[in-house]
Amino acid sequence: MDRRAELSEFLKSRRARVRPEELGIKVYSGRRRVPGLRREELAQAAGVSADYYVRLEQGRTDNVSQEILDAVADVLKLTGDERKHLAVLAKPVRRKRRRTTQRVRPGVQRLLDSMTDVPAFVLGYRMDVLAWNELAGALNGFDDKRRNVPRMVFLDPALRDFYPDWEEVAAEAVDYLRLYAGRHPDDPELAELVGELSIHSPEFREYWARHDVKDKTFGAKLLQHPVVGEIAVSYETLQLPGDPDQLLVTYTVEPGSPSEQALRLLASWTAPERDPRRVAPEIP
């Protein structure tokens, strides 16, 4: 992943979203060749020279100040996640990424297994599912081969029925993957994953080209389980202490709802199969 190219394409995509009229710029029909703001218009609105902004968009200003980034972000009306993404791309931390094996601590696996009524799993690099409890496996269909969320969403046809709001789920997966790419531009496995999905999924190519970013925090999803039917879940994402690249994801349902009844039914069917000694194989 080329950081400078990522920065350039991200800023271009954000400029294209802002209408010149929003900044009081008069637009004359037939005289504009680009959608949204021109570079010089953005520079003037942000209070920097056009030449400096061009160098910023080309990734040639590693020492750019936070004040300038904030000014550009204000003009582009960036979200909180987009502001963080811009800062990561424009002010990279020089570090050499090592090829490491991801491991889930035994205590975390025990925590997952103790949550017998709550589907829970751990996400790692590139949205790989590192570990899960039995209820999460029964609900989401995780196994030793089906454990990368973007790959499942875009390459498994069954997931389009499993997620009635598939387009929204797919977009969220790409948005988080793009955010991760900004933090880890030298991850070769990420490049392989993006290449694989780009070849086999036109929807992924479309979403990836948007350059949208969104952190994985909390929200709601509607699931259509093939056995117990519709389940509306709320999810919470928590960063595990000691490892910022591992996220604990939990699903909960509204008490007394049909979703709770369906989840309890699924839990009763999976209970005899639980093995607290099970640990997911490692992912490099």
C-alpha positions as CSV (number, residue, x, y, z in Angstrom):
1,M,0.0,0.0,0.0
2,D,1.6,3.3,-1.1
3,R,1.0,5.9,1.6
4,R,1.4,8.9,-0.7
5,A,-1.0,7.5,-3.2
6,E,-3.5,6.7,-0.4
7,L,-3.2,10.3,0.9
8,S,-3.6,11.8,-2.6
9,E,-6.7,9.7,-3.4
10,F,-8.3,10.2,0.0
11,L,-8.0,14.0,-0.3
12,K,-9.2,14.0,-3.9
13,S,-12.3,12.0,-2.9
14,R,-13.0,14.3,0.0
15,R,-12.7,17.4,-2.2
16,A,-15.1,15.9,-4.7
17,R,-17.8,15.8,-2.0
18,V,-17.7,19.5,-1.2
19,R,-19.8,21.8,-3.5
20,P,-18.1,25.1,-4.3
21,E,-21.4,26.9,-3.5
22,E,-21.0,25.8,0.1
23,L,-18.0,28.1,0.3
24,G,-19.6,31.0,-1.5
25,I,-17.8,30.2,-4.8
26,K,-19.8,31.1,-7.9
27,V,-19.9,28.4,-10.5
28,Y,-20.3,29.1,-14.1
29,S,-21.7,26.4,-16.4
30,G,-19.2,24.5,-18.5
31,R,-16.1,26.0,-16.8
32,R,-15.3,23.3,-14.3
33,R,-13.4,20.1,-15.1
34,V,-13.4,18.6,-11.7
35,P,-16.3,17.7,-9.3
36,G,-16.3,19.5,-6.0
37,L,-13.5,21.9,-4.9
38,R,-10.4,22.7,-6.9
39,R,-7.1,22.5,-5.1
40,E,-6.6,26.2,-5.1
41,E,-10.1,26.8,-3.7
42,L,-9.5,24.4,-0.9
43,A,-6.1,26.0,-0.1
44,Q,-7.6,29.5,0.0
45,A,-10.4,28.4,2.3
46,A,-8.0,26.6,4.6
47,G,-5.6,29.6,4.7
48,V,-2.6,28.0,3.1
49,S,-0.9,28.6,-0.2
50,A,-2.0,26.6,-3.3
51,D,1.6,25.3,-3.7
52,Y,1.7,24.0,-0.1
53,Y,-1.6,22.3,-0.4
54,V,-0.5,20.6,-3.7
55,R,2.6,19.3,-1.9
56,L,0.4,18.1,1.0
57,E,-2.0,16.2,-1.3
58,Q,1.0,14.6,-3.0
59,G,2.4,13.4,0.3
60,R,5.5,15.6,0.2
61,T,5.0,17.4,3.6
62,D,5.8,14.9,6.4
63,N,6.3,17.7,8.8
64,V,2.8,19.3,8.2
65,S,1.4,20.9,11.4
66,Q,-1.7,19.7,13.1
67,E,-3.2,23.2,12.7
68,I,-3.0,22.9,8.9
69,L,-4.5,19.5,8.9
70,D,-7.3,20.8,11.1
71,A,-8.0,23.7,8.8
72,V,-8.1,21.4,5.8
73,A,-10.4,18.9,7.7
74,D,-12.7,21.8,8.6
75,V,-13.1,22.8,5.0
76,L,-13.7,19.3,3.9
77,K,-16.1,18.6,6.8
78,L,-14.3,15.4,7.7
79,T,-15.8,13.1,10.4
80,G,-13.8,12.2,13.5
81,D,-12.6,9.0,11.9
82,E,-11.7,10.7,8.7
83,R,-9.6,13.3,10.6
84,K,-7.7,10.5,12.3
85,H,-7.1,8.8,9.0
86,L,-5.8,12.1,7.4
87,A,-3.4,12.5,10.3
88,V,-2.1,9.0,10.0
89,L,-1.5,9.4,6.2
90,A,-0.1,12.9,6.4
91,K,2.1,12.4,9.5
92,P,3.2,8.7,9.4
93,V,5.0,7.1,12.2
94,R,8.2,5.5,10.8
95,R,8.1,1.8,11.9
96,K,9.0,-1.5,10.3
97,R,6.2,-3.9,10.5
98,R,7.2,-7.4,11.5
99,R,5.5,-10.5,10.4
100,T,4.1,-11.8,13.7
101,T,1.7,-14.6,14.7
102,Q,-1.4,-13.3,16.4
103,R,-2.4,-15.1,19.5
104,V,-5.3,-14.7,21.8
105,R,-4.4,-14.9,25.5
106,P,-5.9,-18.0,27.3
107,G,-7.7,-15.7,29.7
108,V,-9.4,-14.0,26.8
109,Q,-10.6,-17.4,25.4
110,R,-11.9,-18.3,28.9
111,L,-13.7,-15.0,29.0
112,L,-15.4,-15.8,25.6
113,D,-16.4,-19.3,26.7
114,S,-17.9,-18.0,29.9
115,M,-20.2,-15.7,28.0
116,T,-22.6,-18.6,27.2
117,D,-25.6,-16.4,26.4
118,V,-23.7,-13.7,24.4
119,P,-22.2,-14.2,21.0
120,A,-18.6,-12.9,21.3
121,F,-15.5,-13.1,19.2
122,V,-12.1,-11.4,18.8
123,L,-11.0,-9.6,15.6
124,G,-7.4,-9.1,14.7
125,Y,-5.4,-7.9,11.7
126,R,-7.4,-7.4,8.5
127,M,-10.6,-8.4,10.4
128,D,-9.5,-12.0,10.9
129,V,-11.6,-13.7,13.5
130,L,-8.9,-15.0,16.0
131,A,-11.2,-16.6,18.5
132,W,-14.9,-17.0,19.3
133,N,-17.3,-18.7,21.6
134,E,-19.7,-21.5,20.5
135,L,-22.7,-19.2,20.3
136,A,-20.9,-16.7,18.0
137,G,-19.8,-19.7,15.9
138,A,-23.3,-21.0,15.6
139,L,-24.7,-17.6,14.8
140,N,-22.1,-16.4,12.3
141,G,-20.8,-19.7,10.9
142,F,-17.2,-19.2,11.9
143,D,-14.9,-22.2,11.5
144,D,-11.2,-22.8,10.8
145,K,-11.7,-21.8,7.1
146,R,-14.4,-19.2,7.3
147,R,-12.8,-16.6,9.6
148,N,-12.0,-13.4,7.7
149,V,-14.9,-11.1,7.7
150,P,-14.4,-9.2,4.4
151,R,-13.7,-12.4,2.6
152,M,-16.9,-14.0,4.0
153,V,-19.0,-10.9,3.2
154,F,-17.9,-10.5,-0.4
155,L,-17.1,-14.0,-1.5
156,D,-19.7,-16.1,0.3
157,P,-23.1,-15.9,-1.5
158,A,-24.9,-17.1,1.6
159,L,-24.0,-14.0,3.5
160,R,-26.2,-11.9,1.2
161,D,-29.2,-13.7,2.6
162,F,-27.7,-13.8,6.2
163,Y,-27.5,-10.0,6.1
164,P,-30.7,-8.4,4.9
165,D,-28.9,-5.1,4.9
166,W,-25.9,-6.6,3.0
167,E,-24.8,-3.4,1.3
168,E,-24.5,-1.6,4.6
169,V,-22.6,-4.4,6.2
170,A,-20.3,-4.7,3.2
171,A,-19.6,-1.0,3.2
172,E,-18.8,-1.0,6.9
173,A,-16.3,-3.8,6.5
174,V,-14.5,-1.9,3.7
175,D,-14.5,1.3,5.7
176,Y,-12.8,-0.3,8.6
177,L,-10.4,-2.2,6.3
178,R,-9.4,1.1,4.7
179,L,-8.9,2.6,8.2
180,Y,-6.6,-0.3,9.1
181,A,-4.7,0.1,5.8
182,G,-3.8,3.7,6.8
183,R,-2.4,2.5,10.1
184,H,-0.5,-0.4,8.5
185,P,0.5,0.6,5.0
186,D,3.3,-2.0,4.9
187,D,1.2,-5.1,5.6
188,P,1.7,-7.5,2.7
189,E,-1.1,-9.8,3.8
190,L,-3.5,-6.8,3.6
191,A,-2.3,-6.1,0.0
192,E,-3.0,-9.7,-0.9
193,L,-6.5,-9.6,0.7
194,V,-7.4,-6.4,-1.1
195,G,-6.1,-7.8,-4.4
196,E,-8.1,-11.0,-4.0
197,L,-11.3,-9.2,-3.2
198,S,-10.8,-6.7,-6.0
199,I,-10.4,-9.5,-8.5
200,H,-13.4,-11.5,-7.4
201,S,-15.9,-8.8,-6.2
202,P,-17.0,-5.8,-8.3
203,E,-18.8,-4.5,-5.2
204,F,-15.6,-4.5,-3.2
205,R,-13.8,-2.6,-6.0
206,E,-16.6,0.0,-5.9
207,Y,-16.5,0.4,-2.1
208,W,-12.7,0.4,-1.9
209,A,-12.5,3.2,-4.5
210,R,-14.7,5.5,-2.4
211,H,-11.9,5.9,0.2
212,D,-14.4,6.0,3.0
213,V,-13.2,5.2,6.5
214,K,-15.0,4.3,9.7
215,D,-13.8,2.8,13.0
216,K,-15.6,-0.2,14.4
217,T,-17.3,0.9,17.6
218,F,-20.9,0.1,18.2
219,G,-24.1,-0.3,16.2
220,A,-26.9,-2.6,15.2
221,K,-27.3,-5.4,12.6
222,L,-30.2,-7.5,11.4
223,L,-29.4,-11.2,10.8
224,Q,-31.4,-13.8,9.0
225,H,-30.2,-17.1,10.5
226,P,-31.0,-20.1,8.4
227,V,-32.2,-22.1,11.4
228,V,-33.8,-19.8,13.9
229,G,-34.8,-16.9,11.6
230,E,-34.5,-13.2,12.1
231,I,-32.3,-11.8,14.9
232,A,-31.8,-8.1,15.5
233,V,-28.6,-7.5,17.4
234,S,-26.7,-4.6,18.9
235,Y,-22.9,-4.9,18.8
236,E,-20.2,-3.3,21.0
237,T,-16.5,-3.3,20.1
238,L,-13.9,-3.1,22.8
239,Q,-10.1,-2.8,22.4
240,L,-8.4,-5.5,24.4
241,P,-5.8,-4.3,27.0
242,G,-2.3,-4.9,25.9
243,D,-3.0,-5.4,22.2
244,P,-4.5,-2.4,20.3
245,D,-4.9,-4.7,17.2
246,Q,-7.3,-7.1,18.9
247,L,-11.0,-6.1,19.3
248,L,-13.6,-7.9,21.4
249,V,-17.0,-7.9,19.7
250,T,-20.2,-8.8,21.5
251,Y,-23.8,-9.1,20.3
252,T,-26.7,-8.5,22.5
253,V,-30.5,-8.5,21.9
254,E,-33.5,-6.6,23.3
255,P,-34.8,-8.4,26.4
256,G,-38.2,-10.1,25.9
257,S,-38.0,-9.7,22.1
258,P,-38.4,-12.3,19.4
259,S,-34.7,-11.9,18.8
260,E,-34.0,-13.0,22.4
261,Q,-36.2,-16.1,22.0
262,A,-34.4,-17.0,18.7
263,L,-30.9,-16.5,20.3
264,R,-31.9,-18.6,23.4
265,L,-33.1,-21.3,21.1
266,L,-29.8,-21.3,19.2
267,A,-27.9,-21.3,22.5
268,S,-29.8,-24.4,23.7
269,W,-28.9,-26.3,20.6
270,T,-25.2,-25.4,20.8
271,A,-24.8,-26.0,24.5
272,P,-23.9,-29.7,24.3
273,E,-21.2,-29.0,21.8
274,R,-19.3,-26.5,23.9
275,D,-15.7,-27.3,24.7
276,P,-13.9,-24.7,26.8
277,R,-10.6,-26.1,25.8
278,R,-11.1,-25.1,22.1
279,V,-8.8,-22.4,20.8
280,A,-8.9,-21.2,17.2
281,P,-5.8,-22.0,15.2
282,E,-3.3,-19.2,15.0
283,I,-3.3,-16.7,12.0
284,P,0.0,-15.4,10.9
